Amino acid sequence: MQRTIHELKCFGSRPGEGNAALVVLGDASSEAQRQAFAREQNRSACVFVDAVAPADGGSAAQEALFVLDYYYPHMRSPLCLHATLAAARVLLREHGAPLAVRTALRGQLLQLSERGTDVFVLLQRQLAPDVAIPPDLPGALLGQPGLHLASAPAIASVGSPKLLLELDSVAALQALRPDLVRIAAWGKERGVSGCYAYARRGDGSFEGRNFNHLDPALEDSATGVAAGALTVHLGRAVTLHQGANLGQPCVLRTELDSGHAHGERILIGGAAAFLQAR
């Protein structure tokens, strides 16, 4: 299969907006070569799609037909939801829905589907690291010593654990200038993928910002794993806004799978639109 690269924007609230991802098919390069490619492209995420042969007797609904291998410019990742949405849009166009895939690093099973013009990923909640959060830690990480959060901090995961920090207003959220070096060091030591600060909006939805890069210019305009973690933490469906401060307003929508108790499965979705293929 010839290598093909698609560029999409995901979770955008309007056409042409959203978090950019590259979907690479037909690639046989090494992990080091893939990391170098992702660094050179300088998109928020690249996902390499590797086909696998189904086992005898397996059904398409249960058997993963593709493996998704995720790369940020600075690291390989166990899971990236906006890149998964991009891959879903590419794969569902050819193979139809539902379609099962799994992740390269941890073998996490994901189910891809479409509803109207949006793409959705169904996945299982994951165990989060049991990490002590001292009272002064949130303020230190967010660059605001003495900060009082609107609720107790929490760590939750749907595949990439997030430290969730609720601010008391959207204005306070947007004014944050976090200590990115400290966040990265703290997260690396404890197996937590950065922190996600969020605030409640007047309409009942949420607004958030993800801090997981050393370079402020690489702040995510949409973070699907954080939307999933927030859903797990709150135990309910959420509508999450992100990226307006970056000029890329995004909307992420989640649901709890009603067929499973205790919110064990989470549905995360939004827009995924093609920009170009190479």
N, C-alpha and C positions, 0 to 999 in steps of 0.2 A: 504493500500500500504506500502510495506516495505521500510524503509529509504535507499536511495541510494545516494552515493556521487561521483560525477565526478570531476576530476581535468583537467583543460584545460589551455592552454596558448594562449593569444589573441593578435592580431595586430602584431605578430612576422614577421619580414622581411625574416626569414629563418626558416625551420622546427626545432621544439624544442625550439624556442626562443619566447619571448613575455612576456606579463603581466599575471601572474598566477591568476586564479580564481577558487573557488570551487562552484559547483552547487549541491544543496542539495534538493532532492525530497522525498516526503513521510514523511515529518517532522512535528510533531505536538507540538513542544516545544514553550515555551513562549518567549517574546521579550528578557527578561533577559537571558534566557538560550541560545538563539541564539547569543546574544552579547558575552557571555562567550565562546561559541564555536569558534566564529570568532577570539577572542583574543588568544585562545589556539592554533589555527591552524596557526596564524601569516602569512597568505597569504595577498596579497594586498586587496583582496575582497572576500566575500562569498555572494552568492545569494540563498535564499530559495524560491523554486517554490511551490506555493500553488494552487491547482486546484479549480476552481469555476464552478458551474453549469450554462450553458447558459440560458438566459431568453427565454421564449416561443416566437417563431417567429424570434429570432435573427439569423443573418447570421454569419458564422465563420469569414468573412472578417471584420465585424464591431463589433462583440462581443468579449470581452476579455475572453479567456478560462482559463487563468492562471494569478496569481498575483505574482509579483517578489518583494521580500523583501531583501534589500541590507544591508550588514554590513561590515564595515572596522574593523580592530582590536580595534580601539579606539571609534567608534561611528556607529550608524545606519545612513544610507544615503538615501536621496530621490531618487537618480538615480546614477547608475554607468554603463557606457557604455561598458567597457570591460567585466564586469560580465554579462551584457545583451547579448553580443555576445556569451559568453560561454553558457548561458542558451538557446540561440537561436539554437546553434549547437546541443544541447541535444534534445530540443523539436522538431525541424524540422525533425530530423532523424526519429521520430515516427509519427508526425502529419502532415508533409508536409507544404508547403508554399503557400500563405502567411498565417501568424498566428498572431492574435492580442493578446496582453497581456497588463496588466496595472501595474503600480507601487503601492506598498503597502502604502507608506506615503502620496502621493498626488493624487493617482488615475490617473496619467498621462498615456494616451493611447500610446502604441508603436506597430508598425507593423514589424514583423520579416520576412526576406526573404533571399534567397541565389542567388548568381550570380557566376557561375563557382565554384571555390573553396573557395570563400569568403562569409561571412555572413554580412547582412546589417540590420540596424535598422532605420526605418522611424519614425520621431517624429516632434512635433510642436515646433516652437520657443516659448520661455516663456518671460514674462515680467521680466526685471532685476531691482534690487533696484536702486532708484534714489539717488545716493550717491555722495557727493562732493569729489573730489580728489585734495587736495592741491598740488602745484607744487613740494614741497619737499617730498611728501609721497612716490613715487616710489623708490627714492634713499634710503630713510630710511628703507623701507621694504626689499629691495634687498641688504642692507648692503653697499651701495655705495653713501654716501652723495654727493650731487651735480651732480648726474647722469643726463645726457641728453638723453632722449629717442628718437628713430627714428621717432615716431609718437605719437600723443596724446593718453594718456591712456583711456581705455574704460571698461565698465562692460557689459557683454552680457550673455545670458543664453539659454540653451535648456532643463533646468530642475535643474541645479545646478550652480548658478551664479559664474562667474570667472572675476577677475580683470585682464585685458589683457595689458601686458607691452611689447612693441616692442624695442628690443635692436638693435644696429647698426651693429652687426656682430655675427656670430656663435661663434667666439672665445670669445667675451665678454659674450655671453650667458653661455658658458661652464665654464667660470671662476667665475661665481657668487657663493657667499657664503652668502645667504640671512639670515635675522633675522627671523627665523622660529617662535619664540615666539611672536614677534610683529605682524607677518602676521596672526597668529592664533587669537590673541586678537582683532586685527582690523576687521578681517572677521567675528568673532562671534558677535561683536557689531553691525555690519551693514548688516548681512544676506548674506555675500559673502563667497563662498567656496574657500578661498585661492586665490593665484594669479598665473597666467600662463605667464611666460616670453617666448618670441619667437623672432626669427630673420629670415630674408629672406636668402635663399640659392641661389647660382649662377644659378641653373637650374630652378628657378621659384617656387620651393617648399619652405616649411618652416621647421624650426627645433624649438622644444620647450622643456621647462622644467616646471613641475608642482610643486608648493610649497604649500602643504596643510597638512603636518604632522610635529609634533614637533621633531621627530627623523629623521635626515638626511638619515639614512639607509632605511627608508620607502618611499623614493622618487619614484614616479610612473615611470615605463618605458613606459607607454602609458596612455593617459587621453582623453577618447572619449568625455566627456562633454566639455572639453576645445577645442577640434577640432570642435565641433558643435558651441560653443560660438564664435570661431574665424571666422567660416563660416558666422554666423549671422552678426558679426561686419564688415567683409570685403564685404559681399554681393555677394560672389562667391564661387565656389568649391575650395577646397584646398587639397593638398597632404602634410601631416605633418609627419616629422620624429621625433622620441623621443627614449630615452633609450640607445643610443650607449655609453654614458658615464657610464652607469650602467652595461654594458656587455650584455644588452638585447635589441638590436636594433629593433625598431618597426616602422611600416608605417601605418598611418591612412588616409583614403580617404573619402572625403565628396562630396556631390552634393546637389544642390538646386533642389527641386521638380518642374519641369517645368510646371506642371499642376496647380500650385498655385501661385498667384501674391505675390510680395513683399517678396519672400523667406520665406514664413511662415512655410514651411515644409522642413526638412533637412534629408538627407540620409547619414548615417555614417556607414562605414564598413571596414572590413579587415579580416585577417586570424583568425581562431579559431580551434585549434587542440587538440584532446584528449591526455592526458598523462596517466590517469588510472581511474578506477572506484573501489569503495570500497563497 
